[in-house]
Amino acid sequence: MPLTDSTPVRPAERDSPIRTLAASIGIGYFAIALIARLPYAMIVVGVLTMVVDARGSLAVGGLTSAMVGLGTIATGPLIGAAADRWGQRPVLLLAALVQSLVLVALVAVAYGDTPEGMLLLVSVLAGATAPQVSPMSRARLVGAIGRMRLARGAHGRLQESTMGYESAVDEIVFVFGPVLVGVVAIAATPAAPVLAAAALTLVFVTAFALHPTARTAGHASEAGDREPARRIARPGILLAAGGTLATGLFFGAMLTSLTAFAKAGGFPEQTGILYGIMGIGSAILALGVGLLPRRFALAWRWIAFTTILLVGAVLAAGATGVLSMGWALALAGCGIGPTLATLYALAAARSPRGREATVMAVLGSSVVVGQALASMIVGSLAESAGPSVALWAPVVAVVLLLVFGLLNLRVGRIRP
């Protein structure tokens, strides 16, 4: 029976922990949480497509799209903190309503006779009102797992499997979200993807907000022992956030340099396919992290999978064609998915009581910051020095990720 506001999570004496979690919160939750993430994955590319059509300028479109990311970076942790303070439900309901209205307004401003400054301002608001479904879903599932009565050691394994699942869903959404934008834009108009994102936000983020699992994430009104916000600055959490920042740097650097590589090679239409190879492999491997033995500690998983990612990045930097690049990205995907899942599992294990949504939002925003920085820097590098040089930028990002992982070994072993 699905979880209700008054139904405790049942014990798992006979069923597997994963089945017990799914039965407790209801299978429908996973579909709602997945679709509720689609709008943000559509907005960044959708705004770019729409503004280029409306204003006839790729530069203005790129700047407008960047402003969406900037808005998300600025408010993501604040929205997570608000959810920890007042609960997810009211915060999400307000965000869903406001963002859907802002997206409709963005379409009107883009095609209206308005100055570019107004267009950029509304774009920032579109990002700033993003409902942060992904970190809040992680916080909900961590809360649900914490209330389950499981055998010794089962909580940690289930939490790792859950973080792997969440990372895989993020990969799937961010790979296929832009594809959906292209399909909708071709079938209708360039403005249609943004309007579709507004409709999806209003319907599915509202459904996500009203789902009973919103009560599994503790907040101030029901958690008297909520730890102070300064506890978020623990070294272990900061290192995990540094890891997701480096991961975002890798994503942004790889996509930008790969675009330049494909354009120089005469096959720009295959950029999405090549990037999708990495994303699909990443999602599949992320789903399997919960099957790893418990003695393979999270801290060492970070090191091991980042090493695999480093090998893939180096091979990509030396690729000479579609085939060699495809194999390199497939190998990189085997490293990046499990690494990202491990980072979130570490952060979940180290989150202060009552601050789970804030911590998850900080990690998610760090990814966005990294993507934005890398896209800007590597884009300029590719234009000035060429794709062969730009392809080494993802290698630098992975080396940074590995450095954070080595520093993390000094924090000590963490038992969720």
C-alpha positions in Angstrom: 0.0 0.0 0.0 1.4 3.4 -0.9 2.7 5.7 1.8 0.1 8.2 3.2 0.6 11.0 5.6 -0.3 8.8 8.6 1.1 5.5 7.5 4.5 4.5 8.9 7.1 2.8 6.7 6.6 -0.9 7.3 9.5 -3.2 8.3 11.3 -5.4 5.8 11.6 -8.7 7.4 10.7 -10.7 4.4 10.9 -8.4 1.3 14.1 -7.0 0.0 14.8 -3.4 1.1 14.4 -2.0 -2.4 11.0 -3.7 -2.8 9.9 -2.5 0.6 10.9 1.1 -0.2 9.0 0.9 -3.5 6.0 -0.6 -1.9 6.1 2.0 0.9 6.1 5.1 -1.2 4.2 3.7 -4.2 5.5 3.0 -7.7 3.7 6.0 -9.0 6.1 8.3 -7.1 9.0 7.4 -9.3 7.1 8.3 -12.5 5.9 11.6 -11.0 9.4 12.5 -9.8 11.0 11.7 -13.2 8.5 13.8 -15.3 8.7 16.6 -12.7 12.4 17.0 -13.5 11.9 17.3 -17.2 11.0 21.0 -17.3 14.4 22.2 -16.1 16.2 19.9 -18.6 14.1 21.4 -21.3 14.3 25.1 -20.3 18.0 25.8 -20.9 17.9 24.4 -24.4 14.3 25.5 -25.0 15.1 29.1 -24.1 18.1 29.1 -26.4 16.1 27.7 -29.4 13.2 30.1 -28.8 15.3 33.3 -28.4 17.4 32.6 -31.5 14.1 32.3 -33.4 12.5 35.3 -31.8 15.5 37.7 -31.8 17.6 36.2 -34.7 20.8 36.2 -32.6 22.7 33.2 -31.4 24.7 35.4 -29.0 21.6 36.8 -27.4 20.2 33.2 -27.2 23.3 31.9 -25.6 23.4 34.7 -23.0 19.7 34.3 -22.2 20.2 30.5 -21.7 23.2 31.3 -19.4 21.0 33.6 -17.3 18.6 30.7 -16.7 21.5 28.7 -15.2 22.7 31.8 -13.2 19.3 32.1 -11.6 19.3 28.5 -10.6 22.7 28.8 -9.1 21.7 31.8 -7.1 18.6 30.4 -5.5 18.9 26.6 -5.5 20.4 26.2 -2.0 18.0 28.9 -0.7 15.0 26.9 -2.0 16.4 23.8 -0.3 16.9 25.6 2.9 13.3 26.9 2.7 12.1 23.3 2.3 14.1 22.2 5.4 12.5 25.1 7.3 8.9 25.0 6.2 8.6 21.7 4.5 8.7 20.7 0.9 5.0 20.9 0.1 4.4 24.7 0.4 7.8 25.6 -1.1 7.2 23.4 -4.2 3.6 24.5 -4.7 4.7 28.1 -4.7 7.7 27.4 -7.0 5.5 25.5 -9.4 3.0 28.3 -9.7 5.5 31.1 -10.0 7.8 29.3 -12.5 5.0 28.3 -14.8 3.8 32.0 -14.9 7.4 33.2 -15.5 7.9 30.8 -18.4 4.7 32.0 -20.1 5.9 35.6 -19.5 9.3 34.7 -21.0 7.7 33.6 -24.2 5.7 36.9 -24.4 8.8 39.0 -23.7 10.9 37.1 -26.2 8.5 37.7 -29.1 7.4 41.1 -27.9 8.9 44.5 -28.6 11.0 44.6 -25.3 14.6 45.5 -24.7 17.1 42.7 -24.2 17.7 43.7 -20.6 14.1 42.7 -19.8 14.5 39.4 -21.6 17.6 38.6 -19.5 15.9 39.6 -16.3 12.9 37.3 -16.9 15.4 34.5 -17.9 17.1 34.9 -14.5 13.7 34.6 -12.8 12.9 31.5 -14.8 16.0 29.8 -13.4 15.6 31.3 -9.9 12.2 29.8 -9.5 13.2 26.3 -10.6 11.5 23.9 -8.1 14.6 21.8 -7.3 12.8 18.5 -7.7 16.0 16.4 -7.9 17.5 17.3 -4.5 14.1 17.2 -2.8 13.5 13.8 -4.2 16.8 12.6 -2.8 15.9 14.2 0.6 12.6 12.4 0.6 14.0 9.0 -0.1 16.8 9.4 2.5 14.1 10.3 5.0 12.0 7.3 4.0 15.0 5.0 4.3 15.8 6.4 7.7 12.3 5.4 9.0 12.6 1.8 7.7 13.4 -1.0 10.1 16.1 -3.0 8.3 18.8 -5.5 9.1 22.2 -4.3 10.2 24.0 -2.7 7.3 21.0 -2.7 5.0 20.3 1.0 5.4 23.7 1.9 3.9 23.3 -0.4 0.9 19.8 0.8 0.3 20.8 4.4 0.5 23.6 3.8 -2.0 21.3 2.1 -4.4 18.8 4.9 -4.1 21.5 7.6 -4.8 22.5 5.5 -7.8 19.0 5.4 -9.0 18.6 9.2 -8.6 21.8 9.9 -10.4 20.7 7.6 -13.3 17.4 9.4 -13.5 19.2 12.8 -13.7 21.4 11.4 -16.5 18.4 10.2 -18.4 16.5 13.4 -18.0 19.4 15.6 -19.1 20.2 13.4 -22.1 16.6 13.1 -23.4 15.3 16.5 -22.3 17.1 18.4 -25.1 15.9 15.7 -27.5 12.3 16.4 -26.5 12.9 20.1 -27.0 13.9 19.4 -30.6 11.0 17.1 -31.3 8.4 19.6 -29.9 10.0 22.6 -31.7 9.9 20.8 -35.0 6.4 19.5 -34.5 5.0 22.9 -33.4 7.0 26.1 -33.0 10.3 27.1 -31.3 8.2 28.6 -28.4 6.3 25.3 -27.8 9.0 23.6 -25.7 9.0 26.5 -23.2 5.2 26.5 -23.0 5.3 22.7 -22.6 7.8 23.1 -19.7 5.4 25.5 -18.1 2.6 23.0 -18.4 4.7 20.1 -17.1 5.8 22.2 -14.1 2.3 23.2 -13.2 1.0 19.7 -13.4 3.8 17.4 -12.3 5.7 19.5 -9.8 2.3 20.2 -8.2 1.7 16.4 -8.1 5.2 15.9 -6.7 4.5 18.5 -4.0 1.2 16.9 -3.0 2.6 13.3 -2.9 2.6 11.9 0.6 6.4 11.4 0.5 6.7 15.1 1.1 6.2 14.3 4.8 9.2 11.9 4.9 11.7 14.8 4.6 11.9 16.4 8.1 11.6 20.1 8.6 11.8 22.6 11.4 8.2 22.4 12.6 8.5 18.6 13.3 12.2 18.2 14.1 13.2 19.9 17.3 16.8 18.5 17.1 17.4 20.1 13.7 21.1 20.9 13.5 22.3 24.5 12.8 23.0 25.5 9.2 26.8 26.0 9.9 27.0 22.2 10.2 26.6 22.1 6.4 30.2 23.5 6.2 31.6 20.2 7.5 34.7 19.1 5.5 33.1 15.9 4.3 30.1 17.8 2.8 32.3 20.5 1.3 34.5 17.9 -0.3 31.4 16.2 -1.8 30.2 19.6 -3.1 33.7 20.1 -4.5 33.3 16.8 -6.2 30.0 17.7 -7.8 31.5 21.0 -8.9 34.3 19.2 -10.7 31.7 16.8 -12.2 29.9 19.8 -13.6 33.1 21.1 -14.9 33.6 17.8 -16.7 30.1 17.8 -18.2 30.4 21.4 -19.4 33.9 21.0 -20.8 33.2 17.7 -22.5 30.0 18.8 -24.2 31.6 22.1 -25.4 34.8 20.5 -26.6 32.9 17.6 -28.1 30.8 20.1 -30.1 33.9 21.8 -31.4 35.5 18.4 -32.2 32.4 17.2 -34.2 32.1 20.5 -36.0 35.8 20.4 -37.0 35.5 16.8 -38.1 32.5 17.5 -40.3 29.9 15.6 -38.4 28.2 18.2 -36.1 24.9 16.3 -36.3 26.5 13.4 -34.3 27.4 15.5 -31.2 24.2 14.5 -29.4 24.6 10.8 -30.3 28.2 10.8 -29.0 27.3 12.6 -25.8 24.3 10.3 -25.3 26.6 7.3 -25.4 28.3 8.6 -22.3 25.0 9.5 -20.7 23.4 6.1 -21.2 26.4 4.2 -20.0 26.6 6.5 -17.0 23.0 5.9 -16.1 23.3 2.1 -16.4 26.4 1.9 -14.2 24.9 4.4 -11.6 22.0 2.0 -11.1 24.5 -0.8 -10.2 26.4 0.9 -7.4 24.1 -0.6 -4.8 25.2 -4.1 -5.8 28.8 -3.4 -4.9 30.1 -5.1 -1.8 29.9 -3.0 1.4 33.6 -3.5 2.1 34.2 -1.4 -1.0 33.9 1.8 0.9 32.4 4.9 -0.6 35.6 6.9 -0.3 37.5 4.3 -2.3 34.7 4.0 -4.9 35.2 7.7 -5.5 38.9 7.1 -6.3 38.3 3.9 -8.3 35.5 5.2 -10.6 37.2 8.6 -11.1 40.3 6.7 -12.3 38.2 5.0 -14.9 36.7 8.4 -15.9 40.2 9.8 -16.2 41.3 7.1 -18.6 38.2 7.7 -20.7 38.8 11.5 -20.7 42.4 11.0 -21.8 41.4 8.7 -24.6 38.8 11.2 -25.7 41.4 13.9 -25.8 43.4 11.8 -28.2 40.4 10.6 -30.3 40.7 11.1 -34.1 37.2 10.2 -35.3 33.7 9.2 -34.4 34.5 5.6 -33.5 37.5 6.3 -31.2 35.6 9.1 -29.5 32.5 6.9 -29.0 34.6 4.2 -27.3 36.3 6.8 -25.1 33.0 8.4 -24.1 31.5 4.9 -23.3 34.4 4.3 -21.0 34.0 7.7 -19.4 30.4 7.0 -18.8 31.3 3.9 -16.8 33.2 6.2 -14.4 31.1 9.3 -14.2 27.8 7.7 -13.2 29.0 5.7 -10.3 31.2 8.6 -9.1 28.2 11.0 -9.1 26.1 8.4 -7.2 28.9 8.0 -4.7 29.2 11.7 -4.1 25.5 12.0 -3.3 25.6 8.9 -1.1 28.5 10.4 0.9 26.7 13.7 1.2 23.5 12.0 2.4 25.4 10.1 5.0 27.0 13.2 6.3 24.0 15.6 6.1 23.1 17.3 9.4 19.7 16.4 10.8 17.0 18.4 9.2 19.2 19.8 6.5 19.0 17.1 3.9 17.2 19.2 1.2 19.7 22.0 1.7 22.7 19.7 1.3 21.3 18.0 -1.8 20.5 21.4 -3.3 24.1 22.6 -2.7 25.4 19.6 -4.5 23.0 20.0 -7.4 23.8 23.7 -7.7 27.5 22.9 -7.7 27.0 20.8 -10.8 25.2 23.7 -12.5 28.0 26.1 -11.5 30.6 23.8 -12.9 28.7 23.3 -16.2 28.3 27.1 -16.6 31.9 27.9 -15.9 33.3 25.2 -18.1 31.0 26.0 -21.0 32.1 29.6 -20.9 35.8 29.0 -20.6 36.1 26.0 -22.9 34.0 27.7 -25.5 36.5 30.5 -25.8 39.4 28.0 -25.6 38.0 26.0 -28.5 37.6 29.1 -30.7 41.1 30.4 -30.0 43.1 27.2 -29.8 41.0 24.6 -31.5 39.2 21.4 -30.4 42.4 19.4 -29.9 43.4 21.7 -27.1 39.9 22.1 -25.7 39.5 18.3 -25.3 42.1 18.4 -22.6 39.9 20.6 -20.4 37.7 17.6 -19.4 40.9 15.9 -18.3 41.8 18.8 -16.1 38.3 18.6 -14.5 38.7 14.9 -13.8 42.1 15.5 -12.2 40.4 18.1 -9.9 37.7 15.5 -9.1 40.4 13.0 -8.2 42.2 15.5 -6.0 39.0 16.1 -4.0 38.6 12.3 -3.7 42.1 11.9 -2.3 41.4 14.7 0.2 38.2 12.9 1.1 40.2 9.9 2.3 41.5 12.0 5.2 37.9 12.7 6.4 37.6 9.2 7.6 35.3 6.3 6.8 31.6 7.3 7.0 28.9 4.8 7.9 25.4 6.0 6.7 
